[in-house]
Structure formats: C-alpha cells, structure tokens
C-alpha cells in the first residue's frame, strides 16, 4: 500500500521559513517524479515545484528564489524548504509521486499539510 505523508506545516509570520517533509512508503521514489502542489481556498491546485527522477528541477515563477525542493532517495523522502514566505503562500501543500511506465501511469497524493502565513 502506497502512502505519502506530509509534515512540517504550520503558522508562520511573513518573511519566515518552513520546511515541509514528505515520507513515502510502499514505493521507491528513485524512479518517480516527485512534486509539491498547493491549493489555496477557492483556487485550483497548482504545481509549486517538482524533482524528476532524472534530477531535473522546476519551480512555478512565484516561488523561484524562495523555495527549494530536494529529495533523499535513500530515505524515501522529499523536502520543500520555503523561505521569505508571503501571505499568498498560504495553502494546503500536497506531496505527489508520479511515474509513467510502458503501459500504465502511477500517480499518488498525500493528505496535505496546512501552511498559513500571517502576522
């Protein structure tokens, strides 16, 4: 059974930092593209950052220079270091694992962790 469990969310003041963690079980993330998404109230879920199995990293423009995604394949974990946080970063953050095999796509989500940026 595949599980992705996020942790590290919370309440932080503008300009502060948080580090999100995603612990995977039931799969080996080394073959998966791993990503962080977020969804703010009343908005669609958006891709924040992804780290492919081939070590390519991408960020949405709004977080470039402030967020850093990293992965530890040996520990089966993915991280999102968030700095210089802004109120507009407030959202539920989700961990995602995605792998397209020859004839099937595997796509898994965590339950999400709330990040609130407010003074």
N, C-alpha and C positions, 0 to 999 in steps of 0.2 A: 504494500500500500504506500503510495507516494504521499508525502507530506512536505509542505513548505511552511515554516513557522517564522514569522517576523517578530522582532523585538527591538526595543530602543526608542520607541516613540514617546512623546510627552509634550509638556507645555514648556515653551522657551520664549525668551524675550527677543524682539527684533535685534538682529546683529549677532545672535547667539549661534551655537553649534549643537548638532546632534549626530549620533552615529547609529544608523539602522543596521541590523543584522538579519540575515535570512539563513536558517538552518534547514538543509534538505535531508530527507530520509526516503528510502525506497527507490532511489535513483542515484546515479553518479553524475555530478554536474559537469564533469570534464568534457562530456560530449554535447552538453546543452548550451544554447544561448541563454544567458541569464539576464534578467532585466528588472528594473524598478519602474512601476507605474504609480500614478496618483490620481485620486478623484476627489475634487472639492464638491461641496454641496451644490446641487443644481447644475453641475458641469459633467461633461463626459470624461471618462477615464483617459488619461494621456500618458504616453511614454515619457519617462524622465531620463533614463539612462539605460544603456544595455552594453553587455560584455559578451561578445560572441565566443564560441569555442575556439575560434581561430585568433583570439586575442585582439579583435577589433573593438574599439570602444566608441560609443556615440552618446551625445547629450542633446537634449532639447535646448534651444538657444537661451531660454530664460534661466537656465541653471549653469550654463558654461562659466567656468572660472570660480564657481562657488561649491559645486557638488563633485564628488569623486566616487566612482564605482570601482570596486575591486572584488576579487574572488580568491578564495583559498580552496583549490580543488582537493587538496589532501584532507581538509577538514569538512569538505562538502558545504561550504558557507560562502555567502555573498554579502557584501557590505555596501552601504551608501553613507559616505561622510558628507555631511551637509554643514556648510559654514555661511556666515553672513546672511542668516535666514531673514526672510521678509514675511510680512503678514500674508502675502499672496501665495506663499508656500504651504499654507495651512491646507491640509487634505488628509485623507486616508491613503497610506502608502502600501502598495502591494508588491510582493515578490512574484516573479514569473519565470518559469522554466519552459523552454521551447526547443524541440528537436524535430526535424523533418527527416525521417528515414526514407528508404526507397519507396515504400508503398503506404506509409502511414505518418501522420503528424501527431506528436505528443505535446500537449500543452497543459501546464499545471499552474495553479494560483495558490497563494497563501491567503490567510483570512484577513490580512491587513493590520496595520498599526497606525493609530491616530497621531498626527503631528499638528500641533497648534502653536502658531507664532503670534504672540500677543503681549502687550505691555500691561 
